[in-house]
Amino acid sequence: MKRGEIYRTAERVPERGHKPGLYVIVSRDFIAGHDDVSTVICAPVYREALGLQGEVLIASRLCRIRCS
């Protein structure tokens, strides 16, 4: 896994209108690639903007990462 990669869940998420969830890896590459680390930090990706300070625009996809 590398920082910035986007993954899609297999299950449908009720909070997203029963659509699969999208998540981006936000952990640093040296953490995600370390053999002793079994988890990484992810953030959800949404199309809708709420105007939160922690939202980051993904320009190529017109989506936002909610980091807060």
Protein Blocks (a to p, Z undefined) as FASTA:
>chain_A
ZZhiacddfbdcfkloopacddddfbdfklmmpmklcbdcdddddfbdghiaklccdfkn
opacdfZZ
